[in-house]
Amino acid sequence: MGTRTHGFKEAIFLRMYTRDVTLIATDGEHDLSDDEKHRLAMAGVVLIDGPCAPLRTEDDKIVVPTPRGELEFDSVYTALGSVIRSELATAIGAEGTGDGCLIVDDHQRTSIPGLYAAGDVAKGLDQISHAMGEAGVAAVTIRNDIAERGILFR
């Protein structure tokens, strides 16, 4: 579910794992370039315009109500993107990318000592499981950084 370049890229990515990929625009007509539409068609990706009503499950299927009818799927993958909320960090001087992500080291430290970032706000893979791993790395790093400063909790 998604559209624009983000939806296009995710559909092409998923097409490598299955021949049955449908890209559904959630709010209305797809917002794709002619080239993106052509490449999706060549990959066998079906395009469905929205808007979509709320999804529901029936038996072992996920039902997606669309203007073309109620479509049933085994799984649904969202490619909606994210809104990066890094303004506070960049306002205090944290280094970021052009799209607003914070640049972090291998331990989730930003360019500001004592400021850590994980998930969509940090430059990297925007996946929930990846964000959870980053959060774990950040938590351990915070604990270790505090211990190195001689600040221990009792």
RABEL-V993884 format. One line per field, one symbol per residue. phi: phi as a letter, one per 20 degrees, with the letter a starting at -180 (. if undefined). psi: psi as a letter, one per 40 degrees, with the letter a starting at -180 (. if undefined). burial: 1 if it has 24 or more other ideal C-beta (glycine too) atoms within 12 Angstrom, else 0. Layout:
phi=???
psi=???
burial=???
This chain:
phi=.qblfffgffffgfffdbedccddffdrffdcfgffffffffeneedceeedegfbdcldddddfcgeoeddcfbccecembdeddgffffeoffcefenfeecefdmeefdgndcbbnffefqfecgfffffffffffffggfffffenedec
psi=haaadddddddddddeeieghhhhhdeaiigiidddddddddeehhhhiaiiiiiiihbfihhhhideahihidihhhfeaihhgedddddeehhiideeihhiaeeehaehhehiiiadeihahgidddddddddddddddddddddeehii.
burial=1111011111110110000011111100010100011001001010110101000000000101010000101001111000000100110001010001111100011100001111111110010000000100110011000000000000
